[in-house]
Amino acid sequence: MTHTAQKVKIEYGDFQTPLELANKVCQKLVELEVIPDIIVEPTCGIGNFIEAASESFKSANKIFGVEVNYKYVEKIKANNKLLNDKRIKIKYGDFFQFNWSSIIGRSNDKILVIGNLPWVTNSQQGSINGDNLPKKSNFQNYSGLDAITGKSNFDISEWMLIQVVQWLQRREGYLAILCKSSVARKILSYIRSQKLNLAYCANYKIDAKKYFDATVEACLLLCKFDSNSQNYFCDVFSNLETSDYYRIGYWNNVLVRDINTFEKVQKLYDKQSKIKWRSGIKHDCASVMEFSKINNTLINGLGETVDIEETYLFPLLKGSYVAQNKTNNTNRYVLVTQRFVGEAIEYIKDSAPKTWNYLETHSKYLDKRKSKIYQDNPRFSIFGVGSYTFAPWKIAICGLYKKLEFRMIGKINDKPTIFDDTVYFLSYDDENTASQTFKLLTSSLAKDFYSSLIFWDEKRPIKSSILNNLNLGALAELLA
């Protein structure tokens, strides 16, 4: 694929739906007794959903397809099978500029909006100078640090789906769109936050690797709308064929992955819990701050042999080590320059002159760290550090892995173990308290509690905001 073709594919999130999958989706809708009068595919591509819909929904009076790629429009118009179906009308147009009221209107016809919207984020568009996106705005109203750190980044399909939801308000209609599973949840949250109408919502997981060669959790998002229902839940099926599901729902304004399981353990939920999970060290300069020890020789990430004092050097366990239970030993080390966030570090000059010299000679790397958190902080600062960092006993879990496995970890080589920032941990001064807490966290009740809240399809499914909500005291009483 040429560079230009790759840019176009990214810009338009151009993952064409195979006819096989389009047929399966339409067959599922027929099975669910979806009977539309009008079918609309807002980004119809080469027309596979149009073809599948025309075969599956004989009762539909009109089938509209809109596509921004003129070559695709020409390809559809050359398809004799579609050409002979007088219900089908293909229009050349841009989703963000198109006059949708000319198709949707305000008639009483049952409308089915079907298809596969672009799988691309606004930040990906920016990286290639693409312009296939709505007018620039922080449309979810993030502010401050959330906007800076990327929460204001959104999938283009999320914005488009919100428009579709608005089209279908106060009328009978259906939305059946392939999208990322995370986007499907955001649409449910949006509908609830705006108190919009929703009769029923479900998503059916699809194999994105098989159909699109994409490594992402994806689904068919199905929404049914009417003029007055406000049912803010979503039934999640593992595929298009199964009848087994779990239900995403809300409890006290908290979005819960499995509401039926959660209701059985909800007494363990405590937003004001005293438990405090911490994340590991954040330094954003592994080539300078992290080392391998080979035959008692330190080698940094630049491949240099390093001679510094042991004073500020600590054994390091990466998130993958914690997840894979490789926690008894390590040849990885990290330089911890502060005992708490914001601490001045000039004292290192006297207590560890070799370490100070090492930092100064590698300052060009450390000074280039781009994150705004390092601005207005002492030179060579790190984050995720405090008295808890140096506790002898810790219970840890990696946030990136899709499994709920806690590890109890002590010192390594008589020094407190340090984690990278993909790890969350609790710290303890004595082994007995750590051991008792570990027993609670590895109980089936704790597993049910956390599993009911964790959305495993997210990039970092395990979060401190979820871990912190468990009331250990209440759990101990139930297990007594």
Secondary structure, DSSP 8 states (H G I E B T S, - for coil): --HHHHHHHHHTT-----HHHHHHHHHHHHHTT---SEEEETT-TTSHHHHHHHHH-TT-SEEEEEES-HHHHHHHHT-HHHHT-TTEEEEE--TTT--THHHHTT-S--EEEEEE----BHHHHHHTT---S-SS--TT---HHHHHTTTT--BHHHHHHHHHHHHTTTS-EEEEEEEEHHHHHHHHHHHHHTT--BSEEEEEEE-HHHHH---S-EEEEEEEE-SS-B---EEEESSSS---EEEEEEETTEEES-HHHHHHHGGGB-TT-S---EE-BB-S-HHHHEEEEETTEEEETTS-EE---STTEEEEE-HHHHHTT--S--SEEEE---SSTT---TTHHHH-HHHHHHHHHTHHHHTT---GGGTTS-TT--BS-SGGGG-SEEEEEESSSSS---EEE--BTTB--EEBTTEEEEEESSHHHHHHHHHHHTSHHHHHHHHHH--TTSSS---HHHHTTB-HHHHHHHH-
